Amino acid sequence: MTYSPVTRLLTALDLLQSRPGVTAAQLAERLEVEARSVRRYITMLQEIGIPVEAVRGRYGGYRLRPGFKLPPLMWTEEEALAVTLGLQAVQQLGLSQTVPTVESALAKVERVLPQALRERVQAVQETVVLDLVTHGRAEQSAYVMRLSTAAYQRKRVWLRYQSHPGAENEREFDCYGLVYHSQRWYAIGYCHLRQDTRIFRLDRIRTLEAREERFTPPAHFDCLAYTIQAFAAMPSRWLAEVLLQTSLEQIREAVPATFATLEETPAGIFLRAYDDDLQHTARFLVNLGCPFRVLQPPELIKELRVLAEHILAMTISSEDQSPGRSDVIA
């Protein structure tokens, strides 16, 4: 298991509560750290007000001060909902390999809730469904944990990556962070093979190993924003440039950032999109519901005319309807 510092701290506290007199060696083994690092976690607990005592002697170890009890967790309804939905998302995204893992965590949450709030949490579990199906192999769960740890510790990794079917290569990679986008996991960071920032799909990673070399990520790097911009600018067969006669506020939510970029200009909202299918681009523009002018390519204007003729052909005029017939669309 891979631990983060916060997870190690909570694990140490759990051991101190359940096993009074736990030794430094036992803590080190459970936390997967060197024995000398145990003292650092004990000090961190003491600094936040947890009275941890060291018991000397042959049967010594660490324990909580006799009589000390942690106060019960006080959850608001919003906090309980957040934890419940978060655990469900963890299961569906493949970050937990077994259902019992999530069920055990939810059971622990329920034990500290008052009866009224417990029933609401149970209701959420039984009636709320999250559509978060993820693609790829089960190993992605391990890669998420290992890459996020490497990004947090700022340690380089080595990986064997399949960029295309039948094409695998080895790379050293400085992971800045991970993004779950459009039902896939991506790792964003600096690729030493390409000597540039790159995005890697986790389902194409074949082998991954941690390295001891450290790196410094760019200041204030936004992994999600970079991913969205990179996908939007990814070259396809056609580049469409269109001026929309609307406001940026009105149109922003209707245009996925992964499909097109928007820029406010004196002449209108400048839309720039790459697409392999101009028929799709034409339908997309019509569905926006605002006036627009196509700047390029001229083939897009042709597709719009074909679409208009197709719509007219599908429309039944009032003269063509049978007398007394009324079609109602609800």
N, C-alpha and C positions, 0 to 999 in steps of 0.2 A: 504494500500500500504506500502511496505517496502522500506525505503530509505537508501542509502549509504551516507556517509558524502559529497561526491562530488555532488550527486544528490540533497541533501539538499541545498548545496551552490548555485547551479544553479537555483533551485526553488526559493530560497530567492531573487536572482537577478531578476528573471522573475517577481516576485510579486512587487518588488520595482519599476520596469519599468512600470508595468501596473496599479499599485494602489499607487500613491503618498500618503504618510501619513499612510501607513499600520501600524497597531499597533503591539506591541510585542506579545500580546495575539493572534492576528490573524496569525502572523508568526508561533508562537508556535503550533497552531492548525493545520496549513497546513503542517508544517514540521514534526509533530508528535514528538515533543520534549517538555521538560519543558520550562517554560518561561525564566528561568535563563540561558538556553542554547542558546537562541536567540542571546544574546549579543556576544557569541563566534563566531557565524557565521557572524555577522555584522563586528566584528573585522577582521575576515579572509578576507572579501571583501575589507575592507579598506587597509589591508596590501598588497593586489595585485593591489592597485591603483584605486579602485572604490570609488568615493567620496560619501559615505553614511553619511547623516546628521540626527541627532536626533532632532525632533521638540517637545519641551516641552509644557505642558499645557493640558487642558481638551481634546482637539481634536488633541493632539500631536501623534507622531509616528515616523516612519522612512521614509526617502525619499532620492532620488538621488539629488545631488546639482542641482539647477535650471540651465537649459541650457546644462547640461551634456548629451551627447549622446554616446552610445557605438559605436565604429567603426564597419562598416559592416564586416561580416565574409568574409575572402578572402580564397577561396578554390582553391587548385590545382586540375588538372584533376584526379590525383591519389587519392587524399583525397575524392573527390566527389564519385569516383567509390567505394572506401572502405566503405564509409558510406552507399551508396545505396545497395551494396551487403550484408553488415552487417545487414541492416534492413530486407532485404529479408530472410536472414538466421534466424533472430529472429522469423519471422513469421512461417517459415517452421519447426523450431525446437520446436514450441509450447510455446515459451517464451512470446508470445503475444497472448492473447486469442481471439482477434477479428481482422479482416482484417482492419476495419477503424482505429485502433490504428497505424498500420504501414503506412497506406495511409496518415494519418494526419502528422506523422513524416516526411515522404517523401515530403509532400507539404511544410512543413516549411523549409526543406533543399532547395527545388527548389526556394523558394521566395528570397533567398539571393544569388542565382547564376546568373551570367551574361547569356544572352540569348544563346550564343553558347554552353556554358557548360551545361546549363539547357536541351538543346535538346539532348546532349549526354547522360545525366543521364536518361532522359525519354526513350531513345533508349535502354539502358541497362535494364530498368524495363520491357519493352515490349518484349524483344527478348532473354534475358538470363534466363535460368531455372536452379535452383539448385536442385539436387537430394539429399535432406537431410530429407527424411521421417523418422520420429521418431515413436517408438512404445510406447504403454502404455496409461495411462489415462491422462485426461486433468489436473489432480492435480499435475502432474510432474512439470508444469510451476511454480506453487507456491512453490514446494519443492526446485527447483533450486534457486529461489530468497531467500528463508528462510535459506537454508543450506549455500549458499554463504555468506549471511550476518553473520551467526553464525561463519563461518570460518574466515571472515574478522575481526569480533569483538572478536574472540577466546572465544566463549561461547559454553558451552556444550548443547546438545539437548537430548531429550528423544524421542524414537520412538518405535512404534509397527511394527515389521517386519515379513514378511512371507518368511522364508528361503526356504520352500518347500510347495507344496500343502497340505493344512490342518494343517500346522505347523507354528504357530505364536508365537513370544515371544517378551518381552520387553527388550530394551537395552538403556543404556546411551552411547552417542557417541560424540567424539571430532572430528569434521569434519576438515580435513586439506585442502580439496579442492574438486572440481568436475571435471569429465572428460566425454566428449561425445565421445564414441568410438564404432565403428561397429553398428551405429544406435541405441545406447542405452546410457542413462545417468547413471553415477556411482558416488557415494560419497566415498571418501577414507579418512580414519582416524582411530582413536583408539577406539576399542570397549571394554567397561568396562566389559561386560558379558564374552567375550572370553579372555580378558586381552592381546590383541594383535592388530596389525594393520589389518584392514579388509576392504573389498570392498563391498559396498551395491548397489544393483540396485534400482533406484528410483521408478520404476514401481511396486516394491514389498513392498514399504513403505505404511502402512495403516493409521498411525497416527503419527504426528510429533509435538512436543512442545519444545519451547525454555526454557532453564534453565539459572540461573544467575551465576552458577559456571563457572569459567574461566580455561583455559588450556594454556600450552605453547607447540606449535608444534615443531617437530624436526627441527633443523637448515637445511636449503637448501633442504627440502624434495620436490622431484619431483613427483607429483601425476601421471602424464602421464607415466613416465618411470616405476614407481612402478606397475601400472596397466598392462602395456604391459609385464613386466617380470613375473608378477603373472599369467597372462593368459597363457604365453608360458610354464610355469613350472607346470601347472595344470595337475595332474595325469589322464591319460586315460588308456585304456586297454593295449595299446602297447607303448613301449618306443623304438624309433629307434635312433641308433647312426651310423653315416655315415661320412666317410672322403671324402671330395670333393677336386678334383685336379683342383683348380682354385685360384684366389686371392680374398681376402676379399672385395676389392673395386669392383670387377666385379660381385660378387654374392650377396652383401648385399641388393641391391634393389629388387632382385628377391625372397628373402626369407622374408615373413612377420614376424615381431617380435613377433606377437601373436601366430605363429605356431611353431617356432623353434628358438633356440639360436645358435649363431655362435661363434667359438673360433679359432683364428689363432694358428696353431701348426707347428712344423718342418715337420711333415708328411703330412700336408694339412689343409684344413679348417674343423674343427670338428663340425658337425651338430648334434644337439640333439633335438628330437621332440617327443611329445606325440600325439597319434592319435588313434581314435577308429576303424579306417578302414585302414588296410594295403594296400588295393587296391588304396586308395587315396594317401597314402604315396608313393607307387610305381610310380603312374602317376606323382606326384609332382617332384620326383627325376629325372625322364626321361625328364620332361619339362625344367629342369634347363640347359640342354644342355652341361654338362661338365662330364668328367670321374669321377667315384666315386667308393668307396669300402664300402660295408655294413659290419659293425662290429657286429651289433645285431639289431633285432632278426633273427634267421635263417629263420623264416617264411616269412620275407620280401624278401629274395632271391627267394623263391618259387613264391611269387606273381609277382616278376619282370620277371621270366621265363614265367609265364602264360600270362603276358602282352605282352612279346615279341612274343609269339606264336600267340596271338590274332592279333597283328599288321601285322605279316607275312600273316596270313590268310586273312586279309583285303586287302593286296597288290595284285594288278593285274600285273602280269609279262608281258613283251613285247610280249612273245610268245602267251599269252592268248588274246591279243587285235586283233580285226578284222583288216584285211589289209586296209590300207588307212585311218584308223581312228586316229584322234589326239585329245587328251583331253587337254584342256587348262584351267588352274586355274588362274583367275585374282585376 
